[in-house]
Amino acid sequence: MARHRFLVVGAGIAGLATAVALQRDGHDVTVIEARTDTSSGAGISIWPNALAALDQIGLGDAVREAGGRVTAGAVRWRNGSWLRRPSHDRMVKALGEPLVVVRRSALNDVMAGALRDGTVHYGVAAKQFEATPDGVRVMLSDGSTRWADAVIGADGTHSSVARHLNGPLRNRYVGYTAWRGVADTSIDPDLAGETMGPGIECGHVPMGPGHTYWFATERAPEGRVAAQGELAYLKEKFASWAEPMPTLLAATDPDVVLHNDLYDRDEARAWSRGPIVLVGDAAHAMRPHLGQGGCQGLEDAAILAAFVDRTNDLAAAFARFAQFRRPRVRALVRESALLGTVVNLRPALLSTLATRASALVPEAVLMRHMAGIASRSAFQAPATASA
């Protein structure tokens, strides 16, 4: 197999994982990242499907060691009553292993640490792309030019590579906002999962000894900022809720709380063209309700490398990758959006009724559905897929 020169645009989860996978196969990889500060980010859930992808590129065990393992998936109402309480054994059996919750910075450190020194260049953005008979010519923000056999766009929802392939891609506010943080306290493992209220969704999962990752979403006007500060607003909002949210918020540093409005982006109809391809959010931005945004970026990395390994024709490998991945990812994008819409229905009574009705779904049915999304067997590399 020929040794190719790849330029990866973006040093987030999908970009670093793709670089690791390709470099591990002997290719020459350079990663550029527009940001200079990549320390932001709270936590991320790495479901077994993504752990299987990480195993394929040699990073699974390192990620497991960097985070906390979660075997529960309980759902409660804000007063503490149980909506769903699956047994630990049933969840692990359905998914193949516990999911891992890790700081995003720790995940990035694991992946960046697996790359050769000098692979990643920060503070440099890609400005223009020109396909040539020999590959791609990329003009950078510092005025320099780089040549590569192929370019991989892993530069997120606002991807310049995606816009190059698709033209303008609009972002539309979905009607609700999200907060994320890490509390400096442990959580009762039996409470790992979600707490729901009318038009509100909260999640809370262990992140190793002494830390808990949490998130919350609420319907709100676009751009709203809490005058008293975001953490103070949340403490007041959830003061009367059942544990663990009040304790978690009390143990959170206000400086590490992230607040972001949520957006849907136009679908990227073209994932590849010639020697240019998209991975991760650049290809398939999705809402966070399935916990699969980063996980699907990790699947992309392992699967793209597998297609590249099959042929010297990079354009053909990229086209096959897009064809192979699109059906699975498109279904997850739609389901995640549907879940968010249901939780945030208005009036709030409709949200309450829909959330409570979801508890009537038989446990076996729910576990089968989750297995199809997030189990180890849900990850299929092209060599083992039936397609």
HELIX and SHEET records of a PDB file:
HELIX    1   1 ILE A   13  ARG A   24  1                                  12    
HELIX    2   2 PRO A   48  GLN A   56  1                                   9    
HELIX    3   3 GLY A   60  ALA A   66  1                                   7    
HELIX    4   4 HIS A   88  LEU A   95  1                                   8    
HELIX    5   5 ARG A  104  GLY A  113  1                                  10    
HELIX    6   6 SER A  160  ASN A  166  1                                   7    
HELIX    7   7 PRO A  189  LEU A  191  5                                   3    
HELIX    8   8 GLU A  230  LYS A  237  1                                   8    
HELIX    9   9 MET A  245  ALA A  250  1                                   6    
HELIX   10  10 PRO A  254  VAL A  256  5                                   3    
HELIX   11  11 ASP A  281  HIS A  284  1                                   4    
HELIX   12  12 PRO A  288  LEU A  290  5                                   3    
HELIX   13  13 GLY A  293  VAL A  308  1                                  16    
HELIX   14  14 LEU A  314  VAL A  343  1                                  30    
HELIX   15  15 ALA A  348  SER A  358  1                                  11    
HELIX   16  16 GLU A  363  ALA A  374  1                                  12    
HELIX   17  17 ARG A  376  ALA A  378  5                                   3    
SHEET    1   A 6 VAL A 120  TYR A 122  0                                        
SHEET    2   A 6 ASP A  28  GLU A  33  1                                        
SHEET    3   A 6 ARG A   5  VAL A   9  1                                        
SHEET    4   A 6 ALA A 150  GLY A 153  1                                        
SHEET    5   A 6 ILE A 276  LEU A 278  1                                        
SHEET    6   A 6 SER A 272  ARG A 273 -1                                        
SHEET    1   B 3 GLY A  43  ILE A  46  0                                        
SHEET    2   B 3 LEU A  99  ARG A 103 -1                                        
SHEET    3   B 3 GLY A  68  VAL A  70 -1                                        
SHEET    1   C 7 TRP A  82  ARG A  84  0                                        
SHEET    2   C 7 ALA A  74  TRP A  77 -1                                        
SHEET    3   C 7 GLY A 193  GLY A 197  1                                        
SHEET    4   C 7 ILE A 200  PRO A 206 -1                                        
SHEET    5   C 7 THR A 212  ARG A 219 -1                                        
SHEET    6   C 7 ASN A 171  ALA A 183 -1                                        
SHEET    7   C 7 LEU A 258  ARG A 265 -1                                        
SHEET    1   D 3 ALA A 126  THR A 132  0                                        
SHEET    2   D 3 GLY A 135  LEU A 140 -1                                        
SHEET    3   D 3 THR A 145  ALA A 148 -1                                        
END                                                                             
